[in-house]
Amino acid sequence: MRITIHRNGTGAAGARKPVYQQIAEQVNDAIVSGQLRHGDKLPTIRALAQELSVNRDTVALAYDGLAQDGVVETTVGRGTFVRHAATARPPTEQSAPPLSPVVDRLLDFERARPDYSARDGAVPLHSLIPDPSLYPLKAFRRSLNRVLDEGGTELLVYGGHQGNAALRNVISSRLRAQGVDTSGEQLVLCQGASQGMSLALRLYAEPGDWVAVEEPTYHNVLGVLVGLGLRPAPIPMTDDGPDLEVLERTLARPEVKLFYTMPSFHNPLGTTTSLSHRRALLDVAARLGKPVIEDGFEMDLRYDGRDVPPLAALDLAGVVVHLFSFSKSLFPGVRIGSICARGRAVDGLLALKHMTDLSGVLVLQAAVADFVRRGGYDKHLDNLRGQLRERRDVMITALAKYMPEGTRWTRPDGGCQVWVDLPGDMDSRALLREAQSAGVMFAPGYLFHHDGRPSTGLRLTTALADSDEIRRGIEILGRLVRTQLGMRTPRVSRDTSIHV
């Protein structure tokens, strides 16, 4: 089988097609034509990547797509084999107009996500969706009915770009309790922290610019960077947080416009930086005149230890834009978050918000304001924090009991994620395939690296799985890891930021 890659969009087969798609289509063609037959073994990911001079993840993405289509079958430790040739499908003709290069890159990024479709009963240790059994449905329904009765049709029209004033005042009051000097006029409501992230990045950067991000970092912010045509400049994580020496060197570069960070309950690590580290980070940003986007998406989910003031509370230079969301602390379907900024940044955010979606959903914003103001939110948080603490404890105990010697993990004081570093040279992406077959799902470490490189790390979550599921899922993972430790695996990157 011979594979030819068209890297610059030249040639009929490769015009404007991502490299992984070119590989998958040519493998598929070889099967359809009979060049490859049922049971034939494909080249290893490493071997084909070396032959084609491409990244191993590009080949892995092609093989994953073929596996999802039922064309090939991959087994960790054995390789990738052709299934029945009859299952292979000729590639669909591309007759639609070409998409923009940015969208093509974004599609590549999306295709690299794991396929989490699994049989019923799989343990969802990958998910950050809050457990629906914990949603305060009845109490929220009362708030929703109450604001509709009181507000009527005024809540069913377009609202202002800044969002419901009552909710902005409620959120600003909670931020002031955390030490942030703000008011409702300095907040812009948005569709969760995800939209806030996009608006804040657009506030300071344009296509082609660089953005400093932690390594590893939140997977979706990497996707937002791709979609906006921005480039990630990785800042390695240490036990204390982002490496400040590397951060200073990076922010000193004129093409790097800002820094995105999660100082509390980091996703994916689960770690929280100290007060001294936060002050030092702000000193670096202020001296270099570079803005900082602080993602506080789980700021209300601390269940252990003392609160550490958010960066926005310590910011004397006005460099911090603070993001908040109700998606993890209440429920994701409400799609409400906020951006806290100062001065012209607020005006810029309002202009961007207007050009993005005009306004949010007023009736939901008013209902959340009522729910928080009447104490329903804090009552819900008390229950949710207790559940998350219990699940965290179950997870830590299970990791100690079932994972082999040499495994390391973090112990968060809040939020929903625990980072695990596997022993040896295990590739967590390869482990995921075996785990899904055994009924367990997790987020492999490559998702959280800017270059998608293989990693020994993985993220486990306590958001959706209950204590019994967590215990069962980690027992299965422990068994799989112990089995795989005896197999020869390629060397992959080891994350050095992990501490127990």
N, C-alpha and C positions, 0 to 999 in steps of 0.2 A: 504494500500500500504506500503510495507516494502522496504527500500533502504539500501543497504549494500555498504560501501565505502572501497575499497582496496587502502590503502595509499602508499604502498611500491611496487606497481606493481605486487602483488601476486594475484592469482586467475584468471581464464579465462576471466571473465567479465571486470576485472579492469587492466589487464596487460598493463603497460606503457600508460594508459589513464589518462588525467587530471581529477581531481575530478568533475569539472562542467560537463564534458562529461559523466562520469559515472552516475551522477544524471539524466541528460537529457535522456540518453538511458533507464534507468530503469523506468522513468515516461512514456516514449514512449511505452515501453514494456507493462506496466500496462494498457495503453489505447488500444493497439492492441489486448491484450488478453481479453478485456472486463471487467477487474477489475475496471477500471475507465471508466465512461460513459459520454456521452455528457451532459454538464451542471454541472458536479461535480466540486466542489471547491477544489483546491489544498491547502496544508498547506501554511500559510504565509511564506514569505522569512525569517522573524525572527524566527518563530517557527521551520521551517525545519533546519535552520542553527544551532539552539540550540540543536535540536535532533541529528544532525549528527556531532556536534562539529566542524563546519567549519565556515569560514568567511561568512557574509551575502552576500558579493559581489559574492562569488562563487555560491551560490544558485541563485542570481539574474542573473548571466551569463547563468546558465542552463535554467532558465525560459525565458530569452531573446531569446536564441537559439530556444527553442520550439515555441515561439511566431513567430519568423521569418519563421519557417517551417509551420506555420499555424496549429500547433497541439493544442496550448492553446491561450487564449486571456486574456490580463491583462488590468484592468481598475483601475486607481488610486482611492483609497478610497473604492473600492469594493473587489478587490482581483484578483486571477488568476483562470480561469475556463477552463475546457476541451471543445474544439470545437467538431465538428462532428468527431466521431471515424474514419470515412472513410478517413479523411485527414491525420491521423497518418501514418508514414512510418517506417517500421522496420529498425533498424540501419544497415548501410553498413558494410559488413564484412571487417575486417582489415587484409588484406593478404599481404600488402606491408611490406618491411623491416622496423624495428623500427627506428625512428629518434633519434638524440642525445637528451639528457635531456635538453640542452640549447635551442634547437629548439622547443622542446615541451613547455618549459616555454615561449618562444617567441610567439608561437601560442596561448597560453593562454592569453598573453598580448594583442595580436591583436584581439582576439575574444571579449575582454572586451571593445573595442571601440564601440561607438554607431553606429547603422545602419542609415546612413543619406539618404538612398533612400527615396524619398518623391514625392508626386504628383507635377505636374507642378505648378509654381506660389508660391511655398513655399519660405518664406523669409530666405535667407542664412546668419543668424547672427552668424553662427558657423565657417565660412570659413575665412582663411587667404590668399586665392588665390586672387591676385589683380584683380580688375574689368577689363575684357578684352576690354571694350569700351574705356579705358584710355591708352591702349598700343600704343606706338609710331610706329605703323607698317610701315608706308610709309618711315619715316626717317631711321628706322633700315634696311629696305630693301635696301635703297641706300647704306648704309655702307656695307652691306653684298655683294652686287653686286660689290662695289668698291674694296673690299679686294680680291674677287675672280678674278677680272680682273687683279689686280696687283700681287697677289701671285700665282695664278694658281694652279697647281698640288702640289706645295710645302705645301699648306694648307690642303691637303687631305691625308697626310701620318701620321704615328705616330709622335708625337712631343716629346720633352723632358719631363721628369717627373715633372719638375718645372712649365711647362706651357709657353705660349706665352710671350716673353720678353716685347713686347710693352704693353700688358695689365698689366703685373706686374709693369712696370714703371708708368703706368697711376694710378693704385690703390695706389702704394706707395706714389705718389705725393699727392693724396687726403688724405692719412693718415698723411703725414707730415703737411698738412694744419690743421689737428686736433691736432697737437703737438706730433705725434708719430715719434720718431727718427728711421727711417727705410729706406730701399732701395729696389729696385726690386729683389736684390739678397737674401733678407731676407724673401721673399714671396714665397709660394707654392700655385699654383692654384688647385682648387678642384671642385668636382661636387656639388656646393652649400654648405651652411653651414652644412648640415646634414653629408656629407662625411667628411668635416673638423672636425666636432665634433668627429666622430669615429676615425679619424687618431690621433687627439690630445689626446684622452683618451688612445689609444693604445700606445702612446709615453711614458706615465708615469705609466700605470697600466697594470696588467695582471689578468687573471681569478682568482676570489676569493678575489681580493683587494676591498677596499671600496672607494667610491668617495663622497665627500660632495656636496650636491645639495640643492638649496633653496626649501622651502616648503611653498606654492606650486611652481612648476617649469614647464618648457616646457615639454609637454607630450612625445614628441619624444625622448628627451634625456633619459627618463626613459626606453623607448624601446631599445635604443642603449645600455644602461647598461645591460639590460637583454640579448641582443644578444651577448655581449662581455663577459658575465659571471661575471660582476662586481656588487657590492652591493651599494645601495644608503644610504648615511648617511644624514638625513634631517636636514637642518638649518632653523628654523622658521623665517618667514618674519615679520618685524615690520614696523611702519610708516616710519622709516629711511632707511629700507633695511634689508638685512640679519642680524640677531642678532649676533653681533661681539663676545660677550662673549661665546655663544654656539659655534660659528665658531672656536674660539681659542681652546676651550676644545676638539672639534672634530678633528681639524687638528693636535693636539698634539698626537693623537693616532697613533702609528706607522703603523697600517693597513690601515689608511686613507691616500691616496697618493696625492690627489689634490682636488681643489674646482672648480666647474662649476657655473658661474654666468651670469646674464643678467642685468648689472647696468643701462642700458638705455632702456626705453620702454619695461619693463619687460613683458614677456609672461608667465602667463596669466594676471598679475595684471595691466600692462600698466604704472607702476610707474617708476620714475627715481631717483637714489640716488644722494645725494649731494656731492660736492667736498670734504668736510671734512670726510664724511663717506668713500669715495673711498681711501683717504690717510690712514685712520685708517685700512681699510681692507688690503691694501698692506703692512702695517707695520706688521700686524699679520702674513700674508703669508711669508714675508721676514724673520722674526724672527724664524719661524718654518721651513723655507726652503722648503715650499710646493708650487708647481706651481698652477697657476690660469688660467683657460680657460675663457676668456671673449668673450661672444657671442654678437657681434654687428650687428645682422642680420637686424635691422631696423635703423642703425645709420644715414642713409641719410634721414630719414623721420621726422625730427623735424619741427614742424610748429608753435610752441609757445615757449616763454621763451628763455633763453640764453643757448648756448651750454655748456655742462659740459665735460671737457676733458675725453677721454676714459681712462680706467685703464692703457692701454699700453702706454699712453702719460705720465703717472705719475710714471711709474715703473722704479725705479733706481737699483733694484736688479736683474733684468732679469728673473722675475718669471712668467710673463704674456705671454700667447699665445693668440693672438687676431684672432677671426673669423669674416669674412665679407661675405655678399652674395648679389647678384643682384636679387634674386628670388622675394623679396617683393617690391623692389624699381623700378624694370624694368619689368620683367615677369619671371615666374618660369621655363618655358620651355627652357630657355637659359642654365640653370644648371651650373652656374659659381659662384664660391666663392673664397675666399683666406684665407690662414693661415699665419699670421705674427709671426715669432719667431726669436730667436737669437742663434748663435753659433751651438753647436752640435745638438740642437733641430731641426734646419733646415735640417741637414744631416739625422737625424732620420726620419723626415717627408718624405724626398725624398725616402728613402729606403722603407718606408711603402707604399708610393704612387706607387712606381714601382711594388711592390708585389700585389697591389690592382687592378689597372686597366691600367698600363703602362703610359697612358697619357689622357688628356682631348681632346675635339673636337677643333682642332686648328682654323678651319674656324670661328666658333662661337666666340672663344676668340679674334681673330683678328678683327672681326666685332664689338664686344663690345668696344675694344680699340679705333677703329676708331670713333665709335658713341660718346664715352665719350670725346675723344680728340677734336672733331669738335664742341662740345657744345650741341649736341642733348640730352645728358643725363641730363644736368643741366636744359635745357628748359623743358624736360619732368618732372623733379622733381618739378619745380615751379608749374606746373599744378596739379601734383599729390598731393603735400602738400596742395594746396588750396582746393582740393576736400576732402581730409581727414579731414582738419580743419572744413569744412562745415558739414561733416557727423558726426564728433565728437560733434559739437554744437547741431545738430539735435537730436542726441542720448541722450545727457545730458538733453536737454529740455524735451524730451519725457519721460525719466525716472522720472523726477520731476513731470510731469503732470499725468502720468498713473500708476506709481507704488505706492503701499500703504505705509502708514507711517511705518517707521522702516526699510525700504529698504535703503541700503548704496551702494555707487559706487565710483570708482576712476575717476579722470579727467586727462587723459594723455596729455602731451605736444607734443606728436608725436606718430608715429606708428599707429596700427590698432585695438588695443584691449582695452576694458573697462571691469573691474571686478565688478560684482554685488553680494552683499551679501543679501540674502532674509531674511525677518523678520520671527520670530517664529522659528520653528524647521523643516522647509520645506526641503525636500531632492530634490536637483536640478535634480538628475537622474530620480526620479519619475515624476517631472514636465516636463521633456523633452518628455516623452511618450505622455502626454496630449498636449504639444505644437506642436509636430510633427503632431498629428491628426488635430490640428487647423491650420497648415500651417506655423509653425515657427520652425527654427532649431537654437540651440545654443550648446555650449560645457559645459557640467555639470562639477562641481568642482572636482568630484572624479578622473577624468582623470589626474589631475595635482598633486595628492598626491602619494607619493611613495608606499603606501599600498592600494591605491584605496578605501579608506574609504568614506562613504557617507559624503556629504558636503552641506552646505546651499549656497555655492558660485557657480557662473557660469560666463563664459566668453562670452561676446558679441563682435562682430567685425564690423568694418566699411569698410573692404577691398572690399567685393564683392557686398553688398547691397547698393543701392542708397538711397538718403535722404527720398524719399517717402516710400520705402520699410522699412527702419529703423523705421520711425514713425508708420507705420502700424503694424510692427512686435512687437514693444514694447507695443502698445495699446493692442494687443492680449495677450501678456505675462502678462501685468498688470491685465487684466480681469481674466486670469487663476489663478494668484497668489491670488487675492482677493477671488475667489471662494474657493480655496484650504485652505485658512487660517481658514475657519470654520470647516475643517476636522481634525480629530485626526491623527497625523503622528508620527512615531518613532523619538526619539531624534537623531540628527546627529551632527557632528562636526561643530563648527562655526569658520570661519576664522577671526582672530582678527587683521589682518594687514590692514584692509580696512579703508580708510579715504576719505572724499569728497573733 
